[in-house]
Amino acid sequence: MTLHDDAALVLAGYEGQDELSALYLDHLRTHPDGMWKACTDGHITASAMVIDPGHGRVLLTLHKKLRMWLQMGGHCEPEDVTLADAALREATEESGVSGLTLLPGGPVRLDRHHTPCAWHLDVQYAAVAPPGAVAAISDESLDLRWFAYDEVPDVADKSVVRLLEATLARL
């Protein structure tokens, strides 16, 4: 099974956001290269909100190019076998936290947004940090910081707030 096939299966089984998931599936049907950054009509991306439920906080990155506080995430890579693998890889690389585990049940949300490279059709997961997790900033970030749940609306945009709300509901 290819990453493209996995993405189609994940999105076909995703419950909620029907219009958006249909748009993602249509994108995959019409773009055999729709998983990759090279697809200038847009591409599927994978992200994960890193959460520490024991301390009531989330880890956000101040994205170097976009200069916004965001969850960890980005482009799929050829070595990614599944969308979940891509989200976990991105979360681990950008947070520096080892031992992250994705919440069960598949993606938490979908979010389509325009970036400097193209439309991102983001498939958003949530990853739980292990006890005592230590974060380390990556070269893709200007900063990396833990925020209490109630601080997120003050620093991040509505898409990150919606992802946090959906993550907390999943917990």
N, C-alpha and C positions, 0 to 999 in steps of 0.2 A: 504494500500500500504506500502511495506517495503522500507527501505532506498536503498536496492539493486535495487528494482523496479524503484524508483525515479531516481537513478543514470543512469539506462539504458534508461529511457525516456529522461532525460536531454542530455545524450550523443547522442542518436539517433536524437535529434532535433538540436544538435550543428552544426552550419555552419562554415566551414573552418577546416583546419588541418585534412582533411579526413582520411589520413593514420593513424594518431595518434588516432583519435576518434574510428576508426574501431578496432585498437588494444585494446583500453579500453573496447569496447563492447565485443570483443572476450574474454578478460580476465573475464568479468562478466559472460559470458555464460559458461565458463569452470571452474569457481571458485565460487561456491555458497557462500564461505566465503571471497570473494574478496574485501569486503568493510572494512575488519578488519585487524588490525595490526598482528594478529595471522597467517594470510595467508603469508607464507614465500616466495611464488612465486611472491609476490608483492601485493599491495593493493591501492585502490582508497583513495586519501587524498583530503582535501578541504582547500583552502587558499583564502586570500583576501588582496589586496593591499589597505591600508588605505590612502586615498587621501584628501587633503584640497585644493580644486580648488581655493577658494578665496585668498589663500596665495601662490598658485603655489608650493605646497610641498607635499611630501609623508612621511609617518611614516614607518621606517624600524626597525627591531629588529636585534641585534647582537646575533645570535643563540648560546646558551650555548654549545651545543655539536658540531655543525658544524663550529663555529667560523667564520660565514659569515653574512653579512648584507642581510636580506631576508624580504619578506613580511610575514605577520602573517599567520599561518596555521598549519595543522597537521592532526592527525588521526581522523577518524570519531568515534563517541561514540554511544552506544546503544540508548541514549535519542534523538539523532538527527533524525528528521523526514524526512528531505530533505538534499540534498547536500548544498543548499543555507543556511539552518539552521546551518549546520556544519561549513561552511565558516564564517558565521556571529558570531557564538559562539567562534570560534578560534580567530577571529580578536578582539572581545571584551575582551576575557580572556587575550590575549597576549599584547594588547595595553593599557588596562585599561580605554579605552574610551567608555563611554555609549552613546547610541543614534546613533550609526552607522547605515547607511542605504545602502543596496546593490544597485549598479547601476542596472536599469532595463535591461532586455534582456538576462539574464542568464549569464553563464560563459563568461569571456573575452578571456581566453586562456586555453590551455592544456600544461602541461610540464611533461615529464617523466624523472626522474633522480634517480640515485642509491644513497641510504643512508646506514648507518651502519646496519639498521634493514632489509632492502629489497628494491626492486624497489618501488618508489612512483609514482603513476599515478595521478598526481595532477590536480584537476579541479580548475581553478583560477578565482576568482571573483574580483570585485573592490567595496570597501566600502567608502562612503563619510562620513567624520567626520563632526559633527555639529559645528556651529560657537562657538568659544571659547573652543574647545575640549582640555582637559588636559589629557595627557598620563601618565601612571604609569607602571613602569617596573614590569614584572612578574618574577617568579622564573625560567622560561624557558629561560630567556634572560640574557646576560651579560650587555647589554645596549639597549636603545631605544631612537631613535633620529629622528627628522624631517629633511628631506633633500629637498632642492630646486630641481625641476625637472632636471636641468642641472648638478647637483652634483651626481646624481645616477650612471652614468657610471663610475665615479671615485671611488666609494666605493663598488658597487655590481657587481655580475657576469652578463653575457649576458641574462640569463633567466629572471632576475629581470628587466633588461633594456627592454627586449621585452614585459614583462607584463606592464610596465609603458607606453610604446608606444601604446600598444593595449588599455589600459585604457584611455589615452588621446584621442585616436581616437574615443572611445565610448562616451566620454563627448561631 
